C-alpha cells in the first residue's frame, strides 16, 4: 500500500458524459501527478500539481482538467467522453516539487461505452 | 526526444531461474531511472531507483539493477525468480529539469513464470 488513495476504483459511463476522479496523496506529499494507461498509448503523463498550483502539463486533452485543493487532494475531470478515453488513470504523489520518487495509487479504471 | 525503450514485450522464465529485463533510455543527459512493477489489477509499485553514485542498485523483493552509461541502459535483474514475480515491469525516467518531473515510461515487459 503506497498511501495514495484513488476513488472510485471502477467507473462505467457513456460517451458524451463527464466524470470526476479523485486522488488523495500520501500524508505530507505536496505534489500530485496524473497518468493515463491505455493499451495503445501505454503510460502517459497528463498533469502535475504542486501545493495547489499547476506545475507541468503533458499529453492532456483540452476536454480534461484537474485541480488540487487546499487539503492537497486532487481531482481529474474528464468531459465529453469518447470511447478512446477508456483507460486506467493513475494518481501519484511525491514529497515536494523536485522529489523524483513518485508513489502511485491503485488507479481508477474508466470504461466509456 | 526523450524516450525509454523496453525491447522485450513478453518474457517467460522457469521458477528459480535468473532474470534480466532490458531497459534503454534516450535523453540529453543522464536521467534519474526507476523500475516499477504492476501486478494484475494493481497500481505501480516502485522497485528501485538510480539517481547517481554506485551503478548497481538494490531494490525490494530481491531485485537489483545496473546502470551502464556507455550503453544507456538500466537493466533489472533477479538471481532466482519466484512464481509471485509474474507481473508487468516498467522502466521509467525523468530529468526533473525546471521542476518538470514527469516520468517517461517504457512500454513494459510482461513476465510469466513457469513452475
Interface residues (C-beta under 8 A of the other chain):
Chain A: X2 X4 X31 X33 X35 X42 X43 X44 X45 X48 X50 X55 X56 X58 X90 X92 X94 X97 X98 X99 X100 X101 X102 X103 X104 X105 X106 X107
Chain B: X32 X34 X36 X42 X43 X44 X45 X46 X49 X51 X90 X92 X94 X96 X99 X100 X101 X102 X103 X104 X105 X106 X107 X108
